[in-house]
Amino acid sequence: MILTGKQLITGDGKTVIESGAVLINGGFIEEVGAISEISAKYPDEEVIDYSDASILPGLIDMHVHIGGSQQRIDDEVRTNYMIGYNGLDFVQKALERGVTTLRDVSSADTLCQSIINAGKRGMARNVPRIFHSNMAIIATGGHTWQWDSSVECDGETEVRKGIRYQVKTGAHWIKVMSSHRTDGVSEYTQEELNAAVDETRRHLRKSAIHATIQPSIEYAVNAGFDTIEHGTDINEDQAKRMAEKGITWVPTLLVHYHTFEELEALRAKGIEFTERQWETYNLYKPSNEKFKKNLKKYFDLGVNIVAGTDMVGTGEADVAGEVALMVEYGMDTLSAIAAGTSNGAKVLGLEGEIGILAKGAAADILVVKGDPVKNIRALENVEDVYFGGKKVCR
């Protein structure tokens, strides 16, 4: 089967093929090139023509909480079963948006693995590729202690034991929380974070850390986590060291922007804030300003940046929206698209296998109406989605 379009955006951050075509065979991409070349070489292949559309790799969301959009469930019907159904609904809707791969960085115990297993056994349809950390490792009373998506572990021994449990449940990644909203406080010591990274590597896993403010960011860089989530207060020296160490930044711009805009709209209507709302407003207003100031600067310093939506505010894996904010904050369009595709694949250890239109890669393909290079918001105009070479959403 050959897909043809007005243009192919390969996802490598630099290549656009005008009047391009991609040949799919057995769930993988067999060839990519100009329509004239591919059609002449394979004259008997079925051709699906998207003449006015752009063809891209499936998007990758590197920061979701599949069980975390519980605000969509009314209190009177919320049960563990409903959380499971909600999680399945979330991943299926992500696929409809062209997000073919998700990395979950903490949900309820065994939720993600159960959805993966249901998809593998044919019990659930349209389940995208999922990598997960099962539950997050947190200090007693630490960030998200109220939720069922974390486990409290204190001291190096407990941290190591907590990590071993996540590995036991099938976790591909290990997620650690080290900061909440109090500046100058890290909920874990440097020694505990060092132990977390060491134990994670010992189990041949990768590590992600929620580190928003100082000194938790400094401790995270020192420890050598694979990804730093949020990282609102990353300074220039830390960005340089992240680039040197190969530490990836997952800024989650969208959730900060979305939450701040919602609160700003309430303020404009004269609605009185609660104490919690003022706390959130005073946190997210400067965080948006810091992202605008630093995103392009740190990208230019060589920090690998990937798209992660955190979807707490929106309830959706809106990678298109996250990528659009990257462009608004100064990244060029093709680099921002790479942040939502091939950059994430590299971090997952799947470079060349997903997130790219290239020979041998999985045929995870997003077709959108319009030209995202000229207008990045075209990524939101989904026409078709292919997963493993099969059309799964239209």
Steps between C-alpha positions, in 0.01 A plus 500: 500500500628845405391817676555820305462859614574860423805460722670255734651634822735221604536605865881524501485876557618601153349297215185584304422312177267692272251276313621211712405136536551230759480127422359282779554125515422267791455777753830669418620771266679347203587816312462879513549740210341705226166381362645468149779270618293277730208465259726412209686243708182335635235543228273223633475628858175643634529878526317713755532862392492781756559768239440805717630353826830457685631162613704471820612235747263420784547739793661401830380634836779459754308611810149374568313351795259251347315464828534869584213656307261399775340843501292359216341251742225624731556422868182296529611250235876496559628147564815314408309351209401845375861617529597210278232580242603864514863406438404290198285782366794739541748291301248434223428871466875567493526272198217692333715814533789327325691419819620148432742469796453601864737504795305488826691647794282372786150366525316261731680173573490260198256719304728561201621143481138379510407721204807378310404138571138561396622642169737210437226246566247669275278594792534870421533661159710797391749489786811698402856409597542562874808523719444555870656544843206347690493709824731789587755481781441783749616601847254475788257789457666587168345622177184298412491316833119532495468303176502130423772550239795516740672303775678661796864395543751657740873440508717326245387149596128574468556687174679198355224267622232725350678493167522123511126481547438715192731274299306199631174644363650546154609865513718608208603821676542616858341831604613693807336811647735741676328837521161653570445876520731614779809671365827394663372155596583169336285216627786258440866536595779480246594159638146364460482623140843356422375166634186525286699549180745225595223249575314591182807446284575176678165373379572625147224760520498874443409766754275806496476759776240761584727793585340840461696729732840530669683322650321187373605585143864527606481166681334342194773621264770380741337158531473463122132424443413426139218754485407801711126570503379862511831657605348846523799650684782337301783751476751543219782314675270204566382505137859479380567204728178332387619530141840357593348208692227429246221580745172571319264781598124436497369852575125422481420851379136435427382419851661817638358711218154343518472531879620861502264600218204343682581689820563824310156467340344461845684810622374697203144410602565627852465156658665483843780242522531240770832478685593199286417687179717794604785259576463341156471837324811635672690185401388472138517868402881518541546144370345599166728801482806284573405249230462780245837642599698175522360238263675619184814598691544154652412332172781699338734384778440144384246376753283225353138614538199271459126553509306399809151629569443401866132520389382579856346827388367388162422133557643425155838404353514822299849465354398730214428772755830441681696518173315819403611665825859399428475687171338798673786503751766516230584154365489457124211292370691192388696482828176528697345218295813292570443569871161335459630208294860383450648665810267299721587183310869553578427540871293180495791315339307459175686735269420414139220264608220746580447875472652518152404442140793285395566154360457233766304715743158399627224631274353728768378786284301818551326672209387858557322750281712802416868586538643485855825659379314818413241471776588267786135492608433280196618210719161522668315433171523121508378324187624144553715307747687177424646279770726217391389560143128465574258789489364529851333841508348737251 
